[in-house]
Amino acid sequence: MTSTESVPETIDLGLVPQASAADTARAVNLVLLPLLARGLIVRRPPIVAGAEKLDLDRRAVRELQRLRHRYGPGPLRLPLPRDLALVLDPEHAKRVLAESPEPFRPGNLEKRHALGHFQPYGVLASHGTMRDDRRAYNEKVLDTPSPIHCLAGDLLTKVREEADAVLAIGEATGRITWDDFIQRWYRMVRRVVFGDHAADEPETTELLGSLRADANWGYLKPKNRRKFERFEVRLLQHLARAEPGSLAHLMHETPSSAITVPHMQIPQWLFAFDPAGIATWRALALLEGHPEAAARARDEVAGVDLAQPHELEYLRACVLESLRLWPTTPGILRDTTQDTVWESGVLPVGTGIVIFAPFFHRDDERLEFADRFEPSLWTGDHDPDAWPFVPFSAGPVVCPGRNLVLLLTSAMLGSLVQRHEYRLPASRHLDPTASMPSIYDPFHVTFAVRPLT
């Protein structure tokens, strides 16, 4: 029975199982509160560092495994003031994603309140006709179906130049810090989205960062209209230049309607590139800890001009595996727009659904490779859709920038490893003979770097 079928009036299926008060308290304390504390919209570095030390995601996975043993495959309702349900079964996770946006609405209540701080007219916060319109516009500009974006030649030149600047720091000082990397990463992002004129104009990035920090609080913090208006003015000023070789130029050439609000699609792109930088940095740490993988990555880019378009399958796989091990979107949220029928009963309309990605990515009761670095999951004939690995969500509302993000992150990673090698202190080194940590704090990672001889 699919979610769109009505429940026969003569059969009372009842509601899906509900957790006890004690189990609800455990789920809130071990799964939901740590998720919120780290920051759903922008990460809070001190809390991420503490979460790593406490191994919080492993505790969350263990708790969800325990709930699955006790209550079955779910979904499992939590008796809270806001109706919520946890997804515990991979087939249910795939169903929710495949049947979005109806009857599983991506722009759920909490997400709309949070995104209202900095992208009230973005596609993620939209529904119905407005979502369809904005989604189509995003897909056109981001060239969603293509692994190689139509502007790849221009965009990859920017990536290579910023990677060279990072490496110049490493060669001068013998090390590269997170701050060294992320400042050049943001510079690259502004050049990709707006053009080279925005490279040394960090105000847009800083304003967005401040608005996203507000958004972490959702409806608990009032919206700062003055700050938002300053941010909007900066977006419009950049777009007015429509610099060739940038997404802004492509936007200028892409038709839009009265409801598209093109400039309000940009905040999500800038937002998405932030965790993409985190994933790239973590992938570099994975390669440092796995010499055979690092050698294969270097072989893939040996003699390659990374300012030219290339589909780097293995380096993409390394980024994707970084995202599997440590999802940058750990909580995928939906709201039901109608009653939905499951094997165990009915989930009422208006229920918030939580897919905790680390549970499905690191479920060691069902995945023998759960806690190791396994880029082969994303290469060759392997089918990642056989299990719900969802670093970019999935289904009809999969991230429209997936291919663009992977193009730029793999090029950046390839540029960093092509002619240099890295070392981490023991405290940050990822031992391939041990289980990968459930959380890996990228903000306190400093690589020793030297050119390859």
C-alpha positions in Angstrom: 0.0 0.0 0.0 1.5 3.4 -1.0 1.3 6.6 1.0 -1.3 8.0 -1.4 -3.8 5.3 -0.9 -6.6 6.1 1.6 -7.2 3.9 4.6 -10.3 1.7 4.1 -13.1 3.0 6.4 -13.9 -0.5 7.6 -10.4 -1.2 8.8 -8.9 0.6 11.8 -5.2 0.3 11.4 -4.5 2.5 14.4 -1.5 4.8 14.7 2.1 3.7 14.2 3.9 2.8 17.5 4.6 5.5 20.1 7.6 5.5 22.3 7.2 5.5 26.0 7.9 8.7 28.0 11.2 7.3 29.2 12.3 6.3 25.7 11.2 9.6 24.3 13.3 11.4 26.9 16.3 9.2 25.8 15.7 9.9 22.1 15.5 13.6 22.8 18.6 13.7 24.9 20.8 11.3 22.8 19.6 12.1 19.3 17.7 15.4 18.9 19.3 17.7 21.4 22.9 17.0 20.3 21.8 17.5 16.7 20.4 20.9 17.5 23.2 21.9 19.8 25.9 21.5 17.0 23.8 23.8 14.8 21.5 22.6 12.0 22.2 25.7 9.8 25.8 26.6 10.8 28.1 24.5 13.0 29.2 25.7 16.4 32.9 24.7 16.5 33.2 24.4 20.3 30.2 22.1 20.5 31.4 20.0 17.5 34.7 19.5 19.3 32.9 18.4 22.5 30.6 16.2 20.5 33.6 14.4 19.0 35.2 13.8 22.4 31.9 12.4 23.8 31.4 10.2 20.6 27.8 11.6 20.5 26.8 10.3 17.1 27.8 6.7 18.0 25.6 7.1 21.1 22.8 8.3 18.9 23.2 5.3 16.5 23.2 2.9 19.5 20.0 4.5 20.8 18.2 4.2 17.5 19.3 0.6 17.2 17.9 0.0 20.7 14.6 1.6 19.7 14.4 -0.5 16.5 14.9 -3.6 18.6 12.2 -2.6 21.0 9.5 -1.1 18.7 10.2 -2.7 15.4 10.9 -0.9 12.1 8.8 2.1 12.8 8.2 4.9 12.1 8.3 5.6 15.8 6.2 8.5 17.2 7.5 10.6 20.0 4.9 12.1 22.4 6.1 15.7 22.3 4.3 19.0 22.0 5.3 18.9 18.3 4.3 15.6 16.7 7.5 13.9 15.6 8.4 10.5 14.3 11.8 8.8 13.9 12.5 6.7 10.8 14.2 3.5 11.8 14.1 1.4 8.6 16.1 1.9 5.4 13.2 1.1 3.2 11.1 3.7 5.0 13.9 6.3 4.6 13.9 5.6 0.9 10.2 5.9 0.7 10.0 9.3 2.5 12.7 10.7 0.1 11.1 9.1 -3.0 7.7 10.5 -2.1 8.8 14.0 -1.5 7.5 16.7 -1.9 4.1 15.1 -1.5 3.0 13.7 0.9 6.4 14.3 2.6 7.0 18.1 2.5 10.7 19.1 2.5 9.9 22.6 3.7 8.8 21.4 7.1 7.8 23.7 10.0 11.2 24.0 11.7 13.0 24.4 8.4 10.8 27.2 7.2 11.3 29.1 10.5 15.1 28.6 10.3 15.5 29.4 6.6 13.2 32.5 7.0 16.1 34.2 8.6 18.2 34.3 5.4 16.3 32.7 2.4 12.5 33.1 2.9 11.9 32.7 -0.9 14.4 29.9 -1.5 13.3 26.6 -2.9 13.8 24.7 0.3 11.2 26.8 2.1 8.8 26.7 -0.8 5.9 24.4 -1.6 3.5 23.6 -4.5 3.7 25.8 -7.6 6.4 28.1 -6.1 8.6 25.2 -5.3 8.2 23.7 -8.8 9.1 27.1 -10.4 12.1 27.7 -8.1 13.3 24.1 -8.4 13.3 24.3 -12.2 15.3 27.6 -12.1 17.9 26.1 -9.7 18.3 23.0 -11.9 18.9 25.2 -14.9 21.5 27.4 -13.4 23.2 24.6 -11.5 23.1 22.3 -14.5 21.8 19.6 -12.2 21.9 16.5 -14.5 25.5 17.1 -15.7 28.6 15.8 -13.8 30.5 18.5 -15.7 28.8 21.9 -15.3 28.4 24.0 -18.5 30.7 26.6 -17.0 33.3 24.1 -15.8 36.2 25.6 -17.6 35.7 29.0 -16.0 34.8 27.6 -12.6 37.7 25.1 -12.3 40.2 27.8 -13.1 39.0 29.6 -10.0 39.3 26.4 -7.9 42.9 25.8 -9.1 44.0 29.3 -8.4 42.6 29.3 -4.8 44.1 25.9 -4.2 47.5 27.2 -5.4 47.1 30.1 -2.9 46.5 27.6 0.0 49.5 25.5 -1.1 51.6 28.7 -1.2 50.8 29.2 2.5 51.8 25.6 3.2 55.1 25.9 1.3 56.0 29.1 3.1 55.0 28.0 6.7 55.2 24.2 6.5 51.6 23.9 7.5 48.0 24.6 6.5 45.3 25.4 9.1 41.6 25.2 8.8 41.4 29.0 8.7 44.0 29.1 5.9 41.9 26.7 3.9 38.4 28.0 4.6 39.2 31.7 3.8 40.5 30.7 0.4 37.5 28.3 0.0 35.1 31.2 0.6 37.0 33.3 -1.8 36.6 30.6 -4.4 32.9 30.3 -3.7 32.3 34.0 -4.2 34.2 33.9 -7.5 32.2 30.9 -8.7 28.8 32.5 -7.7 29.4 36.2 -8.4 32.6 36.5 -10.4 36.2 37.5 -9.7 35.1 41.0 -8.5 33.7 39.5 -5.3 36.9 37.6 -4.4 38.1 40.1 -1.9 34.7 41.2 -0.7 34.0 39.0 2.4 31.0 41.1 3.7 28.5 39.0 1.8 29.9 35.8 3.4 30.1 37.4 6.8 26.5 38.7 6.7 25.2 35.3 5.6 27.2 33.6 8.4 25.6 35.9 10.9 22.1 35.3 9.6 22.7 31.6 9.6 23.8 31.8 13.2 20.5 33.4 14.0 18.7 30.7 12.0 20.2 28.0 14.2 17.6 29.3 16.8 14.7 29.0 14.4 11.5 30.7 15.7 13.2 31.2 19.1 15.1 34.2 17.8 13.4 37.2 16.1 14.4 37.9 12.5 16.9 40.7 12.0 15.3 42.6 9.1 18.0 45.2 8.9 20.8 42.6 8.6 18.8 40.7 6.1 18.2 43.8 4.0 22.0 44.6 4.0 22.6 41.0 2.8 20.0 41.3 0.1 21.5 44.6 -1.2 24.9 42.9 -1.5 23.4 40.0 -3.5 21.7 42.4 -5.9 24.8 44.5 -6.3 26.8 41.4 -7.2 24.2 40.1 -9.6 23.9 43.4 -11.4 27.4 42.9 -12.7 26.5 39.5 -14.2 30.2 38.8 -14.6 31.0 36.3 -17.4 32.2 32.9 -16.2 30.1 33.0 -13.0 26.7 31.6 -11.9 25.5 35.2 -11.8 26.0 35.5 -15.5 24.2 32.3 -16.1 21.3 33.6 -13.9 21.2 36.7 -16.1 20.6 34.5 -19.1 18.1 32.1 -17.5 14.4 32.9 -17.8 12.5 33.4 -14.6 8.9 34.1 -13.6 7.2 36.6 -11.2 7.5 34.0 -8.4 11.1 32.8 -8.9 12.9 35.6 -7.0 16.2 34.6 -8.5 18.5 36.4 -6.1 16.9 34.6 -3.2 18.1 31.3 -4.6 21.7 32.3 -4.0 21.7 32.0 -0.2 21.2 28.3 -0.4 24.1 27.9 -2.8 26.4 29.9 -0.5 25.0 27.9 2.4 25.7 24.5 0.7 29.2 25.4 -0.2 30.1 25.8 3.5 29.6 22.1 4.4 31.2 21.2 1.0 34.4 22.9 2.3 34.1 20.9 5.5 33.7 17.6 3.5 36.8 18.5 1.4 38.9 19.1 4.5 37.8 15.9 6.1 38.4 14.0 2.9 42.0 15.3 3.0 42.3 14.0 6.5 41.0 10.6 5.4 43.6 10.5 2.6 46.3 11.4 5.1 45.3 8.4 7.2 45.0 6.0 4.3 48.2 6.0 2.2 46.9 3.5 -0.4 43.9 5.7 -1.0 46.1 8.8 -1.2 48.3 7.1 -3.8 45.3 6.2 -5.9 44.0 9.8 -5.7 47.4 11.1 -6.8 47.5 8.6 -9.7 44.1 9.9 -10.8 45.4 13.5 -11.2 49.0 12.7 -12.3 49.7 15.0 -15.2 46.2 16.3 -15.3 45.5 20.1 -15.7 42.9 20.5 -13.0 41.9 23.9 -14.4 40.3 22.0 -17.3 37.1 19.9 -16.9 37.6 16.3 -15.7 35.3 13.9 -14.0 37.5 12.7 -11.2 35.6 9.5 -10.1 37.9 8.4 -7.3 38.3 11.9 -5.8 34.6 12.3 -5.9 34.2 9.0 -4.2 36.5 10.2 -1.4 34.4 13.3 -0.9 31.2 11.2 -0.9 32.7 8.8 1.6 33.7 11.8 3.8 30.0 12.7 3.7 28.9 9.2 4.5 31.1 8.9 7.5 30.3 12.4 8.7 27.1 13.8 7.1 27.1 17.6 6.9 23.3 17.4 6.9 22.8 14.8 9.7 19.1 15.6 10.1 16.8 15.3 7.1 13.4 16.7 8.0 9.9 16.3 6.4 6.3 17.1 7.4 3.4 14.8 6.3 0.8 16.7 4.3 -1.8 13.9 4.7 -2.2 10.7 6.7 0.2 8.1 5.5 -0.1 4.3 5.8 2.7 2.1 7.0 3.0 -1.6 7.9 2.6 -0.8 11.5 -0.2 1.8 11.2 -1.0 5.3 10.2 1.1 8.4 10.6 -1.2 11.4 11.0 -1.0 14.5 8.8 1.2 17.3 10.2 3.7 14.9 11.7 7.3 16.0 11.5 9.6 13.2 10.3 13.3 12.9 11.2 15.7 10.8 9.2 19.0 10.8 11.2 21.5 10.2 8.4 24.3 8.9 10.7 22.1 6.1 11.8 21.7 4.8 8.2 25.3 5.6 7.2 26.9 4.0 10.3 24.5 1.2 11.3 27.1 -1.4 12.2 24.4 -4.0 12.9 23.6 -4.1 9.2 26.7 -2.7 7.4 30.0 -4.5 7.9 31.9 -1.5 6.5 30.0 1.1 8.7 33.0 2.5 10.5 35.7 2.3 7.9 36.7 4.5 4.9 35.3 2.7 1.9 35.4 4.9 -1.2 34.6 1.9 -3.4 31.0 2.3 -2.3 30.8 5.2 -4.8 32.8 3.9 -7.8 32.4 1.3 -10.5 29.3 -0.9 -10.5 28.5 -0.4 -6.8 25.0 0.9 -6.2 24.9 3.4 -3.4 21.1 3.5 -3.7 20.9 -0.1 -2.5 21.1 1.4 1.0 20.0 4.9 2.0 23.3 6.8 1.8 22.0 10.3 1.6 24.8 12.9 1.7 22.8 15.1 -0.7 19.3 13.8 0.3 17.7 11.8 -2.5 14.6 11.4 -4.6 12.8 14.2 -6.5 14.1 16.8 -4.1 17.8 15.7 -4.1 20.1 18.6 -3.8 20.1 20.3 -7.3 23.8 21.4 -6.7 25.1 17.8 -6.1 27.1 17.5 -9.3 28.4 21.0 -9.1 29.5 20.6 -5.5 31.3 17.3 -6.4 32.9 18.8 -9.4 34.4 21.7 -7.3 35.3 19.7 -4.2 37.0 16.9 -6.2 39.0 19.5 -8.1 40.1 21.2 -4.9 41.0 17.9 -3.3 42.9 16.8 -6.4 44.8 20.1 -6.5 45.8 19.8 -2.9 47.1 16.2 -3.2 48.5 16.3 -6.7 52.1 17.4 -5.8 52.0 17.6 -2.0 51.8 15.2 1.0 50.4 15.8 4.4 50.9 14.8 8.0 48.6 15.1 11.0 49.5 14.9 14.7 48.5 11.7 16.4 45.5 13.3 18.1 43.9 14.1 14.6 45.3 11.2 12.6 42.6 8.7 11.3 44.1 5.3 11.9 42.8 2.9 9.2 43.0 -0.1 11.5 40.6 1.5 14.0 36.9 2.5 13.6 36.5 6.0 12.2 35.2 8.4 14.9 31.5 9.1 14.8 32.2 12.8 14.6 35.4 14.4 13.3 35.9 18.0 14.2 37.4 19.8 11.1 37.9 23.1 12.8 41.0 22.0 14.8 42.8 20.2 12.0 46.2 21.5 11.0 48.2 19.7 8.4 52.0 19.6 8.1 52.6 19.9 4.3 55.5 19.5 2.0 56.0 19.2 -1.8 56.5 15.7 -3.1 60.0 15.0 -4.3 
